[in-house]
């Protein structure tokens, strides 16, 4: 891992009638960045038929709108985080409140509201199994509206892509 990748912004919302879809040039820019987030604006502009300045401005607008972020994607194992897990959470109260509380917890990397047998899915990255146990017992399960949790420990990551959303 250790690659640079384009990921959806945490404030990104689904396209609806109120949020227009990207035009072809913006999609082409996103695709170029998904291939290589370190690619220069001049290279991207040449590939999509825009000037370097126009490309830079479009990327900035996409970032300002919360549509994309350009970040370094790291391998947690290489950084000393030996345990990753997805935690299904059942909630008795307002799931939005609990989701907000989850986003503030250290080690939590992803929180999504769901329909189905869990109200929330929470991805965590921990240094060890002991840290995962502490996070579960001391922080997540101790929240007032958390009814139950089910933990899915990651054994091996087989595929993780960030190249969706433009085709």
C-alpha positions in Angstrom: 0.0 0.0 0.0 1.4 3.4 0.8 -0.2 4.7 -2.5 -1.8 8.1 -2.9 -5.5 7.7 -3.6 -8.6 9.7 -4.2 -11.2 9.0 -1.7 -14.7 10.4 -1.1 -14.8 13.2 1.3 -16.4 12.5 4.7 -18.9 15.2 3.9 -19.8 13.9 0.5 -23.5 13.2 0.0 -25.2 11.1 -2.6 -26.2 12.8 -5.9 -29.8 13.9 -5.7 -32.0 16.2 -7.6 -30.4 19.1 -5.6 -26.8 18.1 -6.2 -25.8 18.0 -9.8 -23.7 15.3 -11.3 -20.1 16.0 -12.4 -19.6 17.1 -16.0 -17.4 15.0 -18.3 -14.3 17.1 -17.8 -14.5 16.9 -14.0 -15.1 13.1 -14.2 -12.0 12.8 -16.4 -10.0 14.8 -13.9 -11.2 12.6 -11.1 -10.2 9.5 -13.1 -6.7 10.9 -13.7 -6.3 11.6 -10.0 -7.6 8.1 -9.1 -4.8 6.6 -11.3 -2.1 8.8 -9.7 -2.9 11.4 -7.1 0.6 12.9 -7.5 0.0 13.6 -11.2 0.7 17.3 -12.1 -2.1 19.6 -13.1 -0.3 20.1 -16.5 -0.3 16.3 -17.1 -4.0 16.0 -16.1 -5.0 19.0 -18.2 -3.2 17.6 -21.2 -5.0 14.2 -20.8 -8.5 15.8 -20.4 -8.1 18.7 -22.8 -7.9 21.6 -20.3 -5.2 24.1 -19.4 -3.1 23.6 -16.2 -4.9 26.6 -14.7 -8.4 25.4 -15.5 -7.5 21.9 -14.2 -6.1 23.4 -10.9 -9.3 25.5 -10.5 -11.6 22.5 -11.1 -9.7 20.3 -8.6 -9.9 23.1 -6.0 -13.7 23.5 -6.6 -14.2 19.7 -6.2 -12.2 19.8 -3.0 -14.1 22.9 -1.7 -17.4 21.2 -2.5 -16.5 18.2 -0.4 -16.6 15.9 -3.5 -13.0 14.7 -3.2 -9.9 14.6 -1.1 -6.5 13.7 -2.2 -4.8 11.7 0.5 -2.0 9.2 1.1 -3.4 5.7 1.7 -1.3 3.8 4.2 -1.1 0.2 5.2 -2.1 0.1 8.9 0.0 -3.0 9.5 3.1 -1.2 8.3 2.3 1.6 10.8 2.0 -0.6 13.8 -1.8 -1.1 13.8 -2.2 -4.9 14.0 -6.0 -5.1 14.3 -8.8 -3.8 12.0 -12.4 -4.6 12.5 -15.9 -3.7 11.4 -18.4 -3.4 14.3 -22.1 -3.7 13.7 -23.9 -1.6 16.3 -27.6 -1.8 17.4 -29.0 1.4 18.9 -32.1 2.1 21.0 -32.3 5.9 20.5 -31.5 8.3 17.7 -28.9 6.7 15.5 -27.7 10.1 14.3 -26.7 11.0 17.9 -24.8 7.7 18.4 -23.1 8.1 15.0 -21.9 11.5 16.0 -20.5 10.1 19.2 -18.7 7.3 17.3 -17.0 9.7 14.9 -15.3 11.4 17.9 -13.7 8.1 19.2 -10.0 7.5 18.6 -9.4 4.6 16.3 -12.7 4.9 14.5 -12.1 5.4 10.7 -15.6 4.9 9.2 -19.1 5.3 10.5 -22.2 4.7 8.3 -25.9 4.4 9.2 -27.5 1.3 7.7 -30.8 -0.4 7.2 -30.9 -4.0 8.2 -29.8 -5.9 11.3 -27.4 -3.1 12.4 -28.2 0.5 12.8 -24.5 1.5 12.3 -21.4 0.0 10.9 -18.2 1.3 12.5 -14.7 0.5 11.1 -11.8 0.7 13.6 -8.0 0.4 13.4 -6.3 -0.6 16.6 -2.7 -1.3 17.7 -3.6 -4.6 19.2 -6.4 -7.0 20.3 -6.2 -5.5 23.8 -6.8 -2.0 22.3 -9.8 -3.3 20.4 -11.2 -4.8 23.5 -10.7 -1.5 25.4 -12.3 0.4 22.6 -15.3 -1.9 22.5 -15.9 -2.1 26.3 -14.8 1.3 27.5 -15.9 3.5 24.7 -18.4 2.0 22.3 -20.5 -0.4 24.5 -20.6 2.2 27.3 -22.5 4.7 25.2 -26.0 5.1 26.6 -28.0 4.2 23.5 -25.8 1.3 22.3 -27.9 -1.9 22.8 -25.4 -4.4 21.3 -22.4 -4.9 19.0 -21.1 -7.6 16.8 -17.4 -7.4 15.8 -16.0 -8.7 12.5 -12.2 -8.9 12.8 -10.3 -8.5 9.5 -8.0 -11.4 8.9 -6.8 -10.3 5.4 -7.7 -7.5 3.1 -8.1 -8.9 -0.4 -9.2 -5.9 -2.3 -9.7 -2.2 -1.6 -10.3 0.2 -4.5 -10.9 3.9 -4.7 -11.6 4.2 -8.5 -15.3 4.2 -8.5 -17.8 6.9 -9.1 -16.9 8.3 -12.5 -18.0 5.7 -15.0 
